Amino acid sequence: MADSEKWPLTPEQTVNAIVAELRRPIRTVMEDAEAAARTVEGAMVDLTRAITLFRRCQRRVERQVDSLRWLPALLLEDEPALPKPVPRRLATAVSAVARSAPRVIVDLRRDLRVLAACGVLDCVLETLISACRHRAPEATITIHACPVDSTQPACPVHSPLSIMGHAILITISDDGPGIPRKIRPHLFQPLARATRMPPPLGTGLWLSRRLVRAHGGDLWLDERAPGATFLSIWPAAS
């Protein structure tokens, strides 16, 4: 057996030996701490996503509630009186709706503004997107908008408009098979039982047309388009 007194350890060697003994558990603790940090970071990301989704749902509910406030007037009056419209940036409304709908292509100028009552424009956009999704869930939806002059003969008009002058034409279409001809006459009828179709094609389109017409515009289906294509005219904010 070796005599330990013949090989005394220097202070430096003693420190190195202690450090070597402590290095392994310290490394293990650091690895565990890094794993815990990654877990916390992942949980924070998931929590942030959950909060974002909740806020989007909350805004959608708020928009729906804003539009439903005028439902009694729409049901009982031929020409319901909505509150004074306010300028609404179309790009903002479309972005808010498109975030919750997959496969949506937006093609419009960011400076376009529409005069609409609070929450009405968003509700109509959501209804039209849902109508396209109802017949073609996997189709790609395109939202296009352009300024038009309602007094010009080239302006597409489906019914008499009370908008005089500048207006915004919004087109929402999909690349699906389109809407069957036997259903088209019933699209804008409330609770049309002959179609055996649930909402939004039962009441949503009828309500949306009433809302748009209450603003002086109109909403209709493009019969010539191969897919489901809805057009609506809104008063433009100067």
N, C-alpha and C positions, 0 to 999 in steps of 0.2 A: 504494500500500500504506500502511495507516495506521501511524502511528508509535506504538508501544506505550508510549513514555515519556510521551506526553501524557495517557494514561489509566491511571495507576498503580492497582493493586488494593489496597484496604484489607485489613487482617488479617481483618476480619469477612467480607468478600467471599471471601477466600481459603478460609476455613473452610467457608463455605456451598458453595463450589464443590467442595471435597473431599467434604463430606457428600453432596452431590448425586451425585457420582460413585460413592460407596460405597453409597448407599441401594439402588440396583437389585440388586447382588449380595447385599446383606444381606437384602433382601426375598425374593430367590430362595432363599437358604439357610433363612430362617425358614419359607417355604412347604414346602420339602422336609422340614424338621424336623417341622412339623405333620403332614404326610402320613405320615412315618415313625411319629410317635406314634400316629396313628389306626390304622396297620397293626399296631403292637405291641398296642394296646388290643384290636383285633379278634382278634388271635391269642390274647391272654389270655382273652378271653371264650370263644373256641372251646375253648381248653385247659380252662377251668373246666367247660364243658359236658361235655367228654369225660371229665374226672375224675368228675363227678357220675354220668354214665351208667355208668362203670366200677364205681363204688362200689355203685350200685343192682344191677348184675349180680352183683357180689361177694356182696352180702347175699342175693340170690335163691339163689345157689349154696350159700351157707352154710345157708340154711333147708332147701334140698333135702337137703343132706348130713345135717342134724340129723334129718330125718324118715326118711331111708334107713337110719339106724343101727338102727332097730327093724324093718327089713324081714325079717330072718331069723326073729325071734319071730313076726311076723305070718303068715309062711308056714307055720311049723311048729306053732304052738300055736293051739288053738281060742279061748282066752282069754289073750292075751299080757299080760304084766305090764310096763307102761311105768313110767318113773320117776315120782316124785311130781310131780303137776301144780303149776304155779306160777301166780299171778294174772297175766293178760295183758290189757292194756287193748285192747278190741276196736277202738276208733277208730284206735289206733296200728298195729295189724296190717292193718286195711283200707286205711289211707293208704299203707302201705308197698307193698301189692300194687297198689292203684289207680294209683299213679304210673307203673307200667310197662304199664298197660293203658289204651288210649284209650276214650273214650265210656263212662265208668263214673260212675254217679250214686250217691252215698252218702247214706243216710237212716237215721241212728241217733244215739242219745244218746252223748255223749262219756264218760259216767261208767260205761258198761257194762264189766264185766271178766269174763273167762272163765278157768276153771281148765283149763290145758292144758300138756302137756309141751313142752319147748323146741323151737320150730320147727314143731310139728305144726299149729297153727292156721293159720299163714301158708301152709304147704304145701297144706292142704285148700282154703283160699280160692283160691289160684292154680289148683288143679285144677278147681274148679267154674267159675271164670271161663273157663278154657281149654275146658271142655266146652261152655259156651254159645257161645264163639267158633267152635268146630269146625263147628257147623251154620249159624251166622249170623255171618260175620266182620264185617259192617258194622252189626250190631245194637247198640243201646244197652243196657248192663247196669245193673241197679239192685240195690244191696246194702242190705237192710233188716234191722234187728235190734230185738228188743224182749224185755223180761223176761217170763217165764211161770212158772207154778207147776205143776210136773209132777204134783202130787197132785190137781189140779183136773180135773174131767171135760172142761172146755173146752180143756184143753191138747192141741194136736195131737200124737198119738202114732202112730208107724208100727209100732213093735214094743215089746216090754216094755223099760222103762228101769230102770236101777239108780240113776238120779238121784232123790233124794227131796227135794222142796222146790224152791228157786229154781233156775231154769235160764234160758238165753239161747237164743232161737229166731232163727236166722239164715236169711234168705231171699235167694237170689241168682237173679235172673230176667232174661230178655231179652225184647225185643219182636219177635223173629224168628218164623219159621214153626213153631217147636216141633220136637220129636223124633218121628220116625215111630213109629207104634204097633208095627210089627214089630221095631223095635230096642229098645224100652223094656224088654222082659224080659231083655235081655242087657247092659244098661248096667253093672250091678254084678258081672258075671262076669269073671274074669280071662282075658284072651286068648280072648275068644269069637270063634272063627273064622267062625261063621255070619254075623256082621255085616260081616265084611271091613272093619273100621274100625280105623285105627291109634290109638295113644295120643293123647290121654288117655282116650278112651272104652274102650280095651281093658283097661288095668290101673289107670289113675289113679283112677277112681271106685271101683273095688273096694278099692284101698288106702285111699282116703279114708274109705270107710264103715267099714273095719276099725279105722282110727285113731279115728274118732269113737266107735264102739261100745266101744273099749277104755277110753274116758273115761267110760263110762256113758251116753252119748247115742246118737243115731242120725242117719242121713243117708238121704234118700229123694227121689224125684222126685214132684212134684205132678202127678198125672194129669189134674186138672181145669183146669189153667192153659193158656191158649192158646199161650204160648211155652214155652221151656225154663225150668222153675222148680225149683230144688233147695232143700230145707229141711233144716236140721240143728239138733239140740238139743245144747247143751253145758252142763256144770255151771257155775253162776254163782259168782263169788268174792264172798263177803259183804262 
